[in-house]
């Protein structure tokens, strides 16, 4: 390092217009000092082929993400010169985050350049957005029927028909007792609701991933302040959906040889 700085200082003092400064590879000098502006210029782009890869890209398909890593991960014969490949699967407040560094640490006590990075888009799928949007939202009978018709293709077996039948029979077969509770302001509100049906449905959480999951949901009914019937569905253990996605992602990534998954 001292030798390099000495050469750099001498370069500024030289009367010649250009002075080469030796790089790690002495046969391929990579820097020149331009004396008019005393500026150090990187000549990396003047080489026939660059020595370092600096890339930050985002892919929108899990298969493409894995193929990219498989193709560009460092060779085992490189003796750690270019670092190792790691994949980070992180649970976030709103879902899952997936990224990879192709040239990470070559060892725990030896860093690499970390200039070659890729990420997997984790935008939620339309089917997940629809089911999530109306989860635990009270609505009228007609609105619930129309909503479930929109989800018709997501039901398992005869569940769709059974759920519609349960909704249509609420008035005649369900005993809706309006239980009220006085709050601090002295007004009353409805606090009673009852589960009338449980059902299964499937959806795709993320657009970029092929994972489909079956989930359980419960259908509830209540009377509003005007004694009108309201319904809602509630997805069971919704918070575990992203945990399952992260688990399945790690399982996929662990199939790639010579890659560390965190």
Backbone torsions as a table, in degrees:
resi	resn	phi	psi	omega
1	UNK	NA	-43.5	179.0
2	UNK	-62.2	-42.1	179.8
3	UNK	-60.9	-40.7	179.3
4	UNK	-62.1	-44.1	-179.1
5	UNK	-65.8	-38.1	177.9
6	UNK	-61.5	-42.8	179.3
7	UNK	-64.9	-38.4	-179.8
8	UNK	-63.9	-44.4	178.6
9	UNK	-63.8	-44.7	178.8
10	UNK	-62.0	-33.6	179.4
11	UNK	-61.6	-40.1	179.6
12	UNK	-68.9	-29.4	-177.2
13	UNK	-88.6	-10.8	-176.3
14	UNK	-68.5	149.4	178.3
15	UNK	-86.3	-10.8	177.5
16	UNK	-74.8	156.8	-175.7
17	UNK	-70.6	-38.2	179.8
18	UNK	-129.4	146.1	174.2
19	UNK	-137.6	124.5	-179.4
20	UNK	-76.8	142.2	175.4
21	UNK	-114.9	127.0	-175.3
22	UNK	-64.2	135.4	174.9
23	UNK	-93.8	-173.3	177.2
24	UNK	-57.0	-40.3	176.0
25	UNK	-94.9	104.6	-174.2
26	UNK	-62.5	-25.0	-178.4
27	UNK	-80.2	-8.5	-178.9
28	UNK	-131.7	74.0	178.9
29	UNK	-59.8	135.6	-174.0
30	UNK	-112.3	-10.7	-177.7
31	UNK	-127.1	147.0	172.7
32	UNK	-132.9	148.5	176.3
33	UNK	-102.0	121.4	177.9
34	UNK	-96.4	115.6	-167.9
35	UNK	-75.9	-24.3	-179.2
36	UNK	-60.5	-42.6	-177.8
37	UNK	-111.5	0.4	-176.8
38	UNK	51.0	47.3	-176.7
39	UNK	-111.7	135.1	175.4
40	UNK	-90.1	122.2	-175.9
41	UNK	-111.0	129.2	176.4
42	UNK	-83.1	122.6	-176.9
43	UNK	-98.2	22.4	-179.1
44	UNK	-55.8	-39.4	-176.2
45	UNK	-74.9	-8.5	178.7
46	UNK	-92.9	-4.5	176.7
47	UNK	-77.1	157.2	177.2
48	UNK	-65.7	-33.3	177.7
49	UNK	-144.8	131.4	-178.7
50	UNK	-66.7	151.8	-179.9
51	UNK	-89.4	-20.9	-179.1
52	UNK	-125.2	146.6	175.7
53	UNK	-103.5	126.2	174.3
54	UNK	-122.1	105.6	-172.2
55	UNK	-145.8	131.1	174.3
56	UNK	-131.7	107.7	-177.1
57	UNK	-132.2	158.8	176.3
58	UNK	-122.5	130.7	-179.9
59	UNK	-109.2	153.5	-172.8
60	UNK	-116.0	22.4	179.1
61	UNK	-150.7	131.6	-176.7
62	UNK	-60.9	-41.3	179.8
63	UNK	-63.1	-42.4	178.6
64	UNK	-63.5	-39.7	178.6
65	UNK	-60.0	-46.6	-178.8
66	UNK	-69.8	-38.1	178.1
67	UNK	-64.9	-37.0	179.0
68	UNK	-63.5	-45.8	179.2
69	UNK	-63.0	-43.4	-179.4
70	UNK	-60.6	-37.2	-176.2
71	UNK	-78.2	-37.1	-170.8
72	UNK	-110.0	1.6	177.1
73	UNK	-64.1	149.3	-177.5
74	UNK	-59.5	147.4	177.6
75	UNK	-70.5	142.8	178.4
76	UNK	-61.4	-26.8	-177.6
77	UNK	-81.3	0.4	-177.3
78	UNK	-76.9	-5.0	178.1
79	UNK	56.8	35.1	176.4
80	UNK	76.4	5.6	-176.2
81	UNK	-61.5	-36.0	-175.9
82	UNK	-104.1	14.9	-179.3
83	UNK	77.7	-176.5	-179.5
84	UNK	-117.9	169.6	179.2
85	UNK	-101.4	130.6	176.5
86	UNK	-127.7	150.7	175.4
87	UNK	-123.4	130.7	179.2
88	UNK	-108.0	120.1	174.7
89	UNK	-111.7	110.4	-173.5
90	UNK	-119.7	138.9	171.6
91	UNK	-86.0	127.6	179.7
92	UNK	-111.7	179.5	-179.6
93	UNK	-63.2	-31.3	-175.7
94	UNK	-111.0	3.9	-179.1
95	UNK	159.5	-129.5	-175.9
96	UNK	-126.5	145.5	175.9
97	UNK	-125.3	133.7	-177.7
98	UNK	-129.9	124.8	178.2
99	UNK	-146.4	161.4	-179.7
100	UNK	-143.3	144.3	173.7
101	UNK	-116.5	115.8	-176.0
102	UNK	-71.3	-35.1	-177.5
103	UNK	-117.8	68.7	-178.6
104	UNK	-88.8	-156.8	-179.2
105	UNK	-58.5	134.9	174.0
106	UNK	-78.0	-22.3	174.1
107	UNK	-156.9	172.3	-177.5
108	UNK	-62.6	-28.6	-179.0
109	UNK	-111.2	19.1	-178.0
110	UNK	-140.9	110.3	-177.2
111	UNK	-83.6	160.5	173.6
112	UNK	-121.3	-172.5	-171.8
113	UNK	-72.4	-31.1	179.0
114	UNK	57.2	37.7	-179.3
115	UNK	-97.4	-9.8	-175.5
116	UNK	-110.1	100.7	-172.8
117	UNK	-126.8	141.7	174.0
118	UNK	-135.6	155.6	177.8
119	UNK	-136.7	156.0	177.5
120	UNK	-106.8	126.2	178.2
121	UNK	-61.3	131.7	-179.4
122	UNK	-119.7	45.1	174.3
123	UNK	-73.5	136.3	-179.1
124	UNK	-69.4	148.6	-178.7
125	UNK	-76.9	157.5	-178.3
126	UNK	-60.5	-38.6	-179.1
127	UNK	-64.9	-39.4	177.9
128	UNK	-67.1	-41.0	-179.5
129	UNK	-61.8	-40.8	-178.4
130	UNK	-66.2	-48.6	-179.4
131	UNK	-63.9	-38.5	-178.3
132	UNK	-70.6	-36.2	-175.5
133	UNK	-59.1	-39.5	-174.2
134	UNK	-103.3	6.0	178.6
135	UNK	-62.5	127.0	179.3
136	UNK	62.5	28.0	177.0
137	UNK	-106.0	118.8	178.5
138	UNK	-71.2	140.0	179.6
139	UNK	-153.8	168.4	-178.8
140	UNK	-70.9	166.4	178.4
141	UNK	-57.8	-49.1	-177.1
142	UNK	-61.5	-41.0	-179.4
143	UNK	-67.1	-39.5	178.4
144	UNK	-65.2	-41.4	178.3
145	UNK	-61.7	-46.2	179.7
146	UNK	-64.3	-37.2	179.0
147	UNK	-65.7	-46.2	-179.2
148	UNK	-67.3	-29.9	174.7
149	UNK	-64.3	-34.2	176.9
150	UNK	-67.2	-28.5	179.4
151	UNK	-94.5	10.8	-171.0
152	UNK	-48.7	-42.8	-176.1
153	UNK	-71.5	-5.9	-177.2
154	UNK	-96.7	-1.1	-176.2
155	UNK	-89.6	156.3	-179.8
156	UNK	-99.7	128.4	176.1
157	UNK	59.5	-130.5	-178.3
158	UNK	-92.6	14.7	-175.5
159	UNK	-59.0	-39.3	-177.2
160	UNK	-60.7	-48.9	179.6
161	UNK	-62.7	-40.2	-179.0
162	UNK	-66.8	-38.7	179.3
163	UNK	-67.1	-43.9	178.1
164	UNK	-61.0	-40.7	179.6
165	UNK	-63.9	-40.1	179.1
166	UNK	-63.6	-38.1	179.2
167	UNK	-67.5	-42.5	-177.1
168	UNK	-69.8	-23.7	-177.6
169	UNK	-95.3	5.2	-176.5
170	UNK	-57.6	-46.6	-175.2
171	UNK	-60.5	-33.7	-173.9
172	UNK	-99.2	-24.0	-172.7
173	UNK	-116.3	-7.5	-178.1
174	UNK	-110.2	128.0	178.6
175	UNK	-87.7	102.0	-177.5
176	UNK	-95.4	103.7	179.2
177	UNK	-99.9	125.2	-178.4
178	UNK	-86.6	107.9	178.6
179	UNK	-101.8	128.5	-176.7
180	UNK	-119.8	153.3	-178.2
181	UNK	-136.2	132.9	-178.5
182	UNK	-81.5	131.3	177.7
183	UNK	-100.2	-172.3	-173.4
184	UNK	-63.8	-28.7	-178.1
185	UNK	-82.4	-7.7	178.8
186	UNK	93.4	-7.9	178.5
187	UNK	-84.1	170.4	-179.4
188	UNK	-118.2	157.0	177.6
189	UNK	-146.5	156.2	179.0
190	UNK	-77.6	128.9	179.4
191	UNK	-123.2	1.4	-177.7
192	UNK	-98.8	132.6	168.5
193	UNK	-149.1	159.1	-172.0
194	UNK	-134.7	142.7	176.0
195	UNK	-82.6	128.2	-178.5
196	UNK	-112.0	-15.3	-176.9
197	UNK	-162.2	142.7	169.5
198	UNK	-117.2	146.8	-177.1
199	UNK	-151.3	165.1	177.7
200	UNK	-111.2	146.2	174.7
201	UNK	-148.3	162.4	177.9
202	UNK	-125.3	156.4	177.6
203	UNK	-157.9	167.2	-180.0
204	UNK	-109.8	111.6	-175.3
205	UNK	-65.3	-40.4	-173.5
206	UNK	-126.4	138.2	-177.9
207	UNK	-61.7	-37.7	-173.4
208	UNK	-83.8	-3.8	-175.3
209	UNK	-121.1	145.6	-176.6
210	UNK	-84.3	1.4	-173.4
211	UNK	-67.0	129.9	173.3
212	UNK	-119.1	138.9	-176.6
213	UNK	-129.6	140.6	170.7
214	UNK	-89.8	133.1	179.0
215	UNK	-133.4	153.8	178.4
216	UNK	-95.8	144.0	176.4
217	UNK	-139.9	155.5	178.7
218	UNK	-119.0	140.5	179.1
219	UNK	-103.6	127.0	-176.9
220	UNK	-118.0	156.1	178.2
221	UNK	-135.0	148.4	174.7
222	UNK	-152.8	171.1	171.7
223	UNK	-104.2	135.7	176.7
224	UNK	-82.6	-173.3	-176.8
225	UNK	-63.2	-18.9	179.9
226	UNK	-104.9	18.8	179.3
227	UNK	62.5	27.8	175.5
228	UNK	-98.3	145.2	-177.1
229	UNK	-73.0	133.8	173.8
230	UNK	-126.9	149.5	179.1
231	UNK	-132.5	156.3	172.1
232	UNK	-153.2	156.4	170.8
233	UNK	-113.8	151.6	-179.5
234	UNK	-130.4	121.6	180.0
235	UNK	-79.1	126.9	-178.8
236	UNK	-74.0	137.3	175.2
237	UNK	49.4	44.5	-177.3
238	UNK	-60.0	-32.7	-177.7
239	UNK	-65.7	-18.7	-178.5
240	UNK	-86.0	-6.2	-178.2
241	UNK	-60.5	-48.4	-177.7
242	UNK	-68.6	-32.3	176.0
243	UNK	-62.7	-40.0	179.2
244	UNK	-67.1	-39.7	177.9
245	UNK	-61.8	-46.0	179.7
246	UNK	-60.9	-40.4	178.7
247	UNK	-63.3	-44.1	-179.2
248	UNK	-69.0	-34.8	176.9
249	UNK	-63.5	-46.4	179.5
250	UNK	-60.6	-37.2	177.8
251	UNK	-62.9	-41.8	178.2
252	UNK	-65.3	-46.1	-175.3
253	UNK	-69.2	-29.8	179.4
254	UNK	-69.0	-9.9	176.1
255	UNK	-79.5	-15.0	178.7
256	UNK	-82.4	125.4	-177.3
257	UNK	-70.9	147.7	174.5
258	UNK	59.5	35.2	176.0
259	UNK	-128.4	134.1	177.8
260	UNK	-96.8	133.9	-177.6
261	UNK	-115.5	130.0	179.2
262	UNK	-125.1	NA	NA
